[in-house]
Amino acid sequence: MPRSRGGQPAAQPRNKTPVDAVTNSDSPAATSVANRYGTPKRALSKKAKIIWLSSLGLVGLVWILWATLGGNTGVDQKLISYQVADPTMTTVDVAITKDPGATAQCAIQALNSSFAVVGWNVLTVGPNGTGTGDDNGRTTTVRGEVRTDSLAVTGVVDSCWIVPGT
């Protein structure tokens, strides 16, 4: 037997039991759990987190710009009044503000007590002269008639847009 410096017998190295690399455990159950459910997910590196957060921020900025600038149609509308004449007709008065040289169209609707559309029509407002309407021809008030299927309780402006090519 080999002897150590102090005259004592040298310690024999013990046999190490294998340690599971996934769970840092030496039990066979740890290996079977890893085989059954897969290896644990690695955390994102610092560089990957920065790239991911930067991408998310860029997408958010693009969405904010689109929501504020992209939703502008070049037309503003304001409901002035409506009148339900009978179960077959409703009139809607709308003030439309646009570039005087442009042609705009507005969708008007008649709604029943359940807010269901019972009639709709598209109004067309052509170019204005500077002496027409208010604000040097920018704002024009128009009246639209909407034929209805049943009795309406209100008239509304759904949306307005500039007609391309005008």
C-alpha positions in Angstrom: 0.0 0.0 0.0 1.3 3.4 -0.8 2.0 5.7 2.1 1.4 9.4 2.4 4.1 11.7 3.8 3.0 11.4 7.4 3.3 7.6 7.2 -0.5 7.1 7.0 -1.9 5.0 4.2 -3.0 7.1 1.3 -6.8 7.6 0.8 -8.3 5.7 -2.0 -10.3 7.8 -4.5 -14.0 7.1 -4.2 -16.0 6.1 -7.3 -18.1 9.1 -8.3 -21.6 8.6 -9.2 -22.7 10.2 -12.5 -24.5 13.5 -12.1 -27.3 14.3 -14.5 -26.3 17.4 -16.5 -29.8 18.7 -16.8 -30.9 18.6 -13.2 -27.6 18.4 -11.3 -28.9 15.4 -9.5 -27.5 11.9 -9.3 -30.8 10.1 -9.1 -32.2 8.1 -12.1 -35.5 9.8 -11.6 -34.0 13.2 -12.7 -33.0 11.7 -16.0 -36.4 10.2 -16.7 -38.1 13.5 -15.9 -35.8 15.3 -18.4 -36.5 12.6 -21.0 -40.3 12.9 -20.4 -40.6 16.7 -20.4 -37.5 17.9 -22.2 -34.6 20.0 -21.1 -35.3 23.3 -19.3 -35.3 26.4 -21.5 -32.3 28.6 -21.5 -32.7 32.2 -20.4 -32.2 34.8 -23.1 -28.7 36.4 -23.2 -28.4 40.1 -22.5 -27.7 40.8 -26.2 -30.9 38.9 -27.2 -33.0 40.7 -24.6 -31.7 44.1 -25.9 -32.5 43.1 -29.5 -36.0 41.8 -28.5 -36.9 44.9 -26.5 -35.5 47.2 -29.2 -37.7 45.5 -31.8 -40.7 45.7 -29.6 -40.1 49.4 -29.1 -39.7 50.0 -32.8 -43.0 48.2 -33.6 -44.7 50.3 -30.9 -43.3 53.5 -32.4 -44.5 52.6 -35.9 -48.0 51.8 -34.6 -48.2 55.1 -32.7 -47.1 57.0 -35.9 -49.6 55.1 -38.0 -52.4 55.7 -35.5 -51.8 59.5 -35.4 -50.8 60.2 -38.9 -52.1 57.3 -41.0 -55.7 57.7 -39.8 -56.0 61.2 -41.2 -58.3 61.1 -44.3 -58.1 64.9 -45.0 -61.8 65.3 -44.2 -63.5 66.3 -40.9 -67.2 65.8 -40.4 -69.6 67.0 -37.8 -73.2 65.9 -37.4 -75.4 69.0 -37.3 -78.8 67.4 -37.0 -81.0 64.6 -38.1 -84.8 64.3 -38.7 -86.8 61.1 -38.8 -89.6 61.9 -41.3 -91.4 58.6 -41.3 -90.6 54.8 -41.3 -89.2 55.1 -44.8 -87.1 58.4 -44.7 -84.5 60.1 -42.5 -82.5 63.3 -43.3 -79.1 64.0 -41.9 -77.3 67.4 -41.9 -73.5 67.3 -41.9 -70.8 69.9 -41.9 -67.8 68.7 -43.9 -64.4 70.4 -43.7 -61.9 69.6 -46.5 -59.6 71.2 -49.0 -61.8 73.5 -51.2 -60.5 71.9 -54.4 -61.1 68.2 -53.4 -64.1 66.1 -53.7 -65.2 64.2 -50.6 -67.7 61.4 -49.9 -69.4 60.6 -46.6 -71.4 57.5 -45.6 -74.5 58.4 -43.6 -76.6 55.9 -41.8 -80.0 55.7 -40.1 -80.1 53.5 -37.0 -83.0 51.9 -35.1 -83.5 51.6 -31.4 -81.2 48.5 -31.3 -78.4 50.5 -33.1 -78.9 48.3 -36.2 -78.4 50.1 -39.6 -81.9 50.4 -41.2 -80.7 52.7 -44.1 -77.5 54.2 -45.5 -76.4 56.6 -48.3 -73.2 58.1 -49.6 -73.1 61.9 -50.0 -70.7 63.5 -52.5 -69.4 67.0 -51.9 -67.6 68.4 -54.9 -65.0 71.2 -55.0 -66.0 74.5 -53.5 -65.2 78.1 -54.5 -63.7 80.4 -51.9 -67.0 82.2 -51.5 -69.0 79.0 -50.8 -69.6 77.8 -47.3 -67.5 78.9 -44.3 -63.7 79.3 -43.8 -63.0 80.3 -47.4 -64.7 77.3 -48.9 -63.2 74.7 -46.6 -66.4 73.9 -44.6 -69.7 73.0 -46.3 -73.0 72.0 -44.8 -75.0 69.4 -46.7 -78.2 67.5 -46.2 -78.5 63.9 -47.1 -81.6 61.7 -47.4 -81.5 58.1 -46.2 -84.3 55.7 -47.2 -85.0 53.3 -44.4 -86.4 49.7 -44.1 -88.0 50.4 -40.8 -88.4 53.3 -38.3 -85.1 54.9 -37.5 -84.4 56.7 -34.2 -81.3 58.5 -35.2 -79.1 59.5 -38.2 -75.3 59.5 -38.0 -72.2 60.1 -40.2 -70.2 56.8 -40.4 -67.1 58.1 -42.2 -65.8 60.5 -44.8 -62.9 60.3 -47.3 -61.4 62.2 -50.2 -62.1 60.8 -53.6 -58.8 60.0 -55.3 -57.9 61.8 -58.5 -59.6 65.1 -57.6 
